[in-house]
Each structure stands twice: as C-alpha cells, then as structure tokens.
C-alpha cells in the first residue's frame, strides 16, 4: 500500500535543473532561426507608400481613399442586409409561435372549461397544494419531527401543527433543533432545558453538502464550483436514529416519520444527513420542496419530506419575513423591504454595525445603500441597488450564513392544548436519559461561535400557520367566482360584437348609396356654386348666434360647399 500524500508536491526546481532547461530552450531557438534562414523565410516588408517625388501623387492618394470608402460602404450594406434577414427570420418564428399558441388554446378550450379552471387554480393558488401535501404527511406519519431553527426556536413553532398532532392520540411529536452551530453554547443549553419540559428535543447539525444519488460520479467531478462528493460532518444523527429505533421496538412494526416545519428550517437537509446521500433537493430559495417525498432509511423507518408550513398573514412582519414564502424574484416587491425593516428593528443596532462593518445609519434604506456600496452592488450612475441587496440579506438570514440568537422566555407557560398528561404521553416511548447523553456528546463535538460574534435577536413568539386548506379554499372559491364573472362578460362582449358586425354591414350599404347621391348633387350644384357662397356665409353667421354648439359641424359643411373645382392648388 502506498502511503497517502498529505500535501501537494512542490513545484520548486534545483538551480542546476532550471539552468539546464533554459540552456536547452536557447539551443532550440537557435536551430529554428537557422532553418528559417536556409529556407529563405524573412519578415514581410512594410509598405513604404508613394514617394514624394513620384508624379501624380495626389491623384493616387485620392484613388486610394475612394477605394477605402467603397469598401466601407460595401461592408455597411452587407451588415444592413444581414440585419434585415435576421428580422425576417424573427418575424416568421414569432408568427409560427403565435399559431402554435392559438392551436394549443383551442385544444384546451375543446377539452372543457372545468379542467381549465382547476388548472388555473392549482397554478396561481399554490397554497392549496402545499396544505394538501402537508396534511397527507401528518396523516400518514406515526412520528412527527417538528424542525426548529436554533437561532429562533419559538418563532419556528406552529401551535396549529402541535395541536393537530397531540389531539390525534396515536402520533408522537419530537422537536429537532437544527443549525446549532450558529448559536452560542450557553444559549443552546438554555433552549434545550426549556423545550424538553414540553416535548423531547434533539440537538442536530445537518450536513450541508452530500453526494447526489441521482447524478453519476462523472458529472459531479466535472462541476468546478461545488463538489457534491465532499461531505461535511453531521452531528446528532445517531441520537435521533436511536430514538426512532426504540419507538419501532415498542410498536413491533415499521414506522413512518414525517418531517415538518416552516420554510428554510432544514427539513430536507436533515433527511439527507440521516440517509448519507442527497436524496431530497436542497436550496437557499424558499419553497424548494413542493410535494411529499418518501425516503427509505432502514427496513423499519421511512422518512416523509413535506413542503413548508404556510404562515398565516395575521402574523407579525418579522414572522412573515423569516417564515413565509416571499417571492424574491418579483421586481419591486415591497414585502422584501418590509421584512428587512422588521429584522433590523428586532436586533441590536451596534451588533449589526459590527457584523457588517458599516457606520451609523438612520433607517433601513440607508443601511441597504451603505451595504450595497461596500459590496459593489451598483446600478448605472453609481446608484446603490437596494432591492437586490435586500433580497441577498433576507437569504442570508433565512439560510445558514449569519449567526444570531434569541433568549428563551423567563417563565414557562404551557399552551392550552398541552397538559401534563399529554406531555407524559409524548415522552412514553422514548428513553430520555439516552437522549440527554446524545445531546451532550453533540454539544462537546461542535465548535460554537462566541456570544460577541453572534447578534442578539428578539423573538416574536410562536408563528401561526395554515395547516388545513379550508381558509385557502375560500380564497380559491373567490377566484372561481371572479373567473366565472369574467367569462360571462366575455360572452356578452362576443354577442355584442356579432350584433355590431351585422349593423355595420347594413350601415356600409346605406353609406354607398348616400355617396352616389352626393356625387350627383355635387355635379348639379357645380354651376350654382359661386352665387350660393355669399348666402352660405350669412347662414353660418346666423347659426353661430343662435346655436354655438353646432358651430363645428356647420363649418365643415360650409367649407365643403365653398370648394371651387376651377382653382388649382399646388
């Protein structure tokens, strides 16, 4: 066996070797020069131009300039021809695409209006599909893992979910504190002591990069920026798997474990770290998981990945900023700026200034402008790009980039749905001593940030979520009513346009007859035109005094009568 090399081999050479290489290179260059001389290859001589003593020098220079101009004109013409050809091709492609879209629309209309309505609702109102998938996971699972962000555990708890699980009777609820490496050690110990009085809690640090099982090894090696074959260490997985195995022994049957929580808490990354392979899609953007996904960890345990819980719009601005699915891709979204404002208001100003190394600021816009100038995010004219900076900052706070911590409440008050009997039921099948030992081992293994480097954060309390799709379906029914009203209006407009077309056909026939009559009358009046002009002027003056509103119409009629066909206008 060869001993593995710990370091890369040095590229340094001895002086003797380096001088030898240089000498060989010089000799090679000499040989090349000699061969070139023998063959007679020499550098091409420069054009000396027309000598000053040559006759007709000026004429020759003019001819040369004219040639240059002709060549430039030819190039421009060729360029214009190419552009015209490109435009023609684009127009043809646009026409083809329009024809295809029309055909598709006609096919959809023929399939039925009911199907189109349901498709529109599912596309535009994705909250219903999220709620349905989440409800499926809760109903199918024997053990529910509520994943909490260790930086704000209370803000990640959903009372509606906990009530649904505890009232079911058969299901067990476990709390998983993820991202513990972003919180000081003392703060994490306080939260573990606070949460274990209600539900059994597991300290967890998921692996950020894991190998993708769907992609072959050759593709993963080609990727330059991110190496998915490199795995980071995962802490707390052994403790969690032991707890689940104990529950399997008590039940004497295989179990299904549902992983539930708000967006960007780390549900999919926990499943990937337990499996040891990238089985679920993971991303910084919110709402990556959109449907239930089953992952087999053992013969006895199945993990069910679920989409994020939809935050109720009645929550505070802070909860909506960190827990809801905000469309950061939409340009000019006011929700992003409101979210950043809420985050900055709930943090200590001095620690934020120290973390981002920014001077004192008055409001969020000034803070974002200073941060954009520092990071070089500028628009035209050196204007700071505030919108994109706000999106980046939100991604940093919801992702695993910034370390901040919130303190647990001083007095522990149990929610209404939790009683001592319910707490005992949740802790029945689990060995709490083994759980504490596992948590202690994870705390000893991880490097925690110092409290000085972590930003102190004021939590807004529990965040309400929409689990049942009754409230969301009300919004969908309103959308259906709006769509039906629009369709009725469109049908009425179609009927109105058809009647208008019939009227227009009749009017066109009458207009043709009237025009023929006018031409006959004009020819008859042509001889009497000069005598009637004075009388027409008098009539116009009288009509102005009598009816000022009919002035414009009378003027046009008078001008037509006063036209003289004998005069030639150039």
Helices and strands as residue ranges (DSSP letters): H 15-39, H 57-111, H 113-124, H 126-140, E 143-149, H 153-156, H 159-168, E 172-178, G 180-182, H 185-195, E 201-203, H 217-222, H 237-251, E 255-260, H 267-275, E 293-296, E 301-305, E 310-311, H 317-323, H 334-345, H 349-356, H 364-375, H 386-398, E 404-406, H 420-426, H 432-445, E 455-457, E 465-466, H 470-525, H 529-546, G 548-550, H 551-561
